[in-house]
Amino acid sequence: MQFSIRPDHPCLPGHFPGRPLVPGVVVLEQVMRAVEAAAGGPLGALRLPQVKFMAPLLPGQEARIELDGGAPHWKFRVWRGDELLARGELVAGGRPAA
C-alpha cells in the first residue's frame, strides 16, 4: 500500500515547528489501514508488540507498506524508496502471537 501525508495535515504544525516530520503514530495509522484492507475489514483490538523507527518521513513524501503474515499476526515494513523507515509487528484480537 502506498501513502503520503499531505503538508497541510493537522498533526504537522506541532511536530515540529519549522521542520515538520510525520509523527510515528500517523505512520502506524497507515499500517493499521493496510492490515485492515488485507484482512477485509476492521479487526477490533490491536497490539503492536514491536515497532522500530529507523528514519523519519517528511510531509509529501511517498511511502509504501509491505505486510507478511495473516490474521491475527502481521509483520510490517514501511519504505521510502529503498530506505527502510519502520518495521514491526501488529497482532489482532489482543492475544499474543503463536
C-alpha positions as CSV (number, residue, x, y, z in Angstrom):
1,M,0.0,0.0,0.0
2,Q,1.3,3.4,-1.0
3,F,0.6,6.5,1.1
4,S,1.7,10.1,1.5
5,I,0.8,12.6,4.3
6,R,-0.2,16.0,2.9
7,P,1.8,19.0,4.1
8,D,-1.4,20.6,5.5
9,H,-2.2,17.5,7.7
10,P,-3.4,18.9,11.2
11,C,-0.7,16.9,13.1
12,L,2.2,18.7,11.5
13,P,2.3,22.2,12.9
14,G,3.3,20.9,16.4
15,H,5.6,18.2,15.1
16,F,8.0,20.1,14.7
17,P,7.6,23.9,14.0
18,G,9.8,24.9,11.2
19,R,10.8,21.4,10.2
20,P,7.8,19.1,10.2
21,L,8.1,15.4,10.5
22,V,5.2,12.9,10.2
23,P,4.6,11.6,13.7
24,G,5.1,7.8,14.2
25,V,1.5,7.4,15.3
26,V,0.3,8.7,11.9
27,V,2.6,6.2,10.1
28,L,1.2,3.4,12.3
29,E,-2.3,4.5,11.5
30,Q,-1.4,3.8,7.8
31,V,-0.1,0.4,8.8
32,M,-3.3,-0.3,10.6
33,R,-5.3,0.7,7.5
34,A,-3.1,-1.6,5.3
35,V,-3.7,-4.5,7.6
36,E,-7.5,-3.9,7.8
37,A,-7.6,-3.8,4.0
38,A,-5.7,-7.1,3.8
39,A,-8.0,-8.6,6.4
40,G,-11.1,-7.4,4.7
41,G,-12.3,-5.0,7.4
42,P,-11.9,-3.7,10.9
43,L,-10.1,-6.0,13.4
44,G,-11.1,-4.7,16.8
45,A,-8.4,-4.6,19.5
46,L,-4.9,-4.4,18.1
47,R,-1.4,-4.7,19.7
48,L,1.9,-3.5,18.5
49,P,4.4,-5.8,20.4
50,Q,7.3,-4.5,18.5
51,V,7.9,-1.3,16.5
52,K,11.2,0.3,15.4
53,F,11.5,3.6,13.5
54,M,14.8,3.9,11.6
55,A,14.3,7.2,9.6
56,P,11.7,10.0,9.5
57,L,9.0,10.5,6.9
58,L,8.6,14.1,5.8
59,P,5.3,15.6,4.6
60,G,4.5,14.9,1.0
61,Q,7.0,12.0,0.6
62,E,5.7,8.8,-0.8
63,A,6.0,5.7,1.3
64,R,4.8,2.1,0.9
65,I,3.9,-0.6,3.4
66,E,4.7,-4.3,3.0
67,L,3.0,-6.9,5.0
68,D,3.9,-10.5,5.8
69,G,1.6,-13.0,7.6
70,G,-2.1,-13.1,8.1
71,A,-4.8,-12.9,10.7
72,P,-4.1,-12.5,13.6
73,H,-0.4,-11.6,13.2
74,W,1.4,-9.5,10.6
75,K,4.9,-8.2,10.3
76,F,5.2,-4.9,8.5
77,R,7.8,-2.7,6.9
78,V,7.4,0.9,5.8
79,W,9.7,2.0,2.9
80,R,10.5,5.3,1.2
81,G,12.1,4.1,-2.0
82,D,14.8,1.7,-0.9
83,E,15.1,3.2,2.6
84,L,13.5,1.3,5.5
85,L,11.7,3.8,7.7
86,A,10.0,1.5,10.2
87,R,9.3,-2.2,10.9
88,G,7.4,-4.1,13.5
89,E,4.5,-6.4,14.3
90,L,0.8,-6.0,14.6
91,V,-1.4,-8.5,16.4
92,A,-5.3,-8.5,16.2
93,G,-7.6,-9.7,18.9
94,G,-5.3,-8.8,21.9
95,R,-3.9,-12.3,22.0
96,P,-0.1,-13.0,21.8
97,A,1.2,-14.4,18.5
98,A,1.9,-18.1,18.5
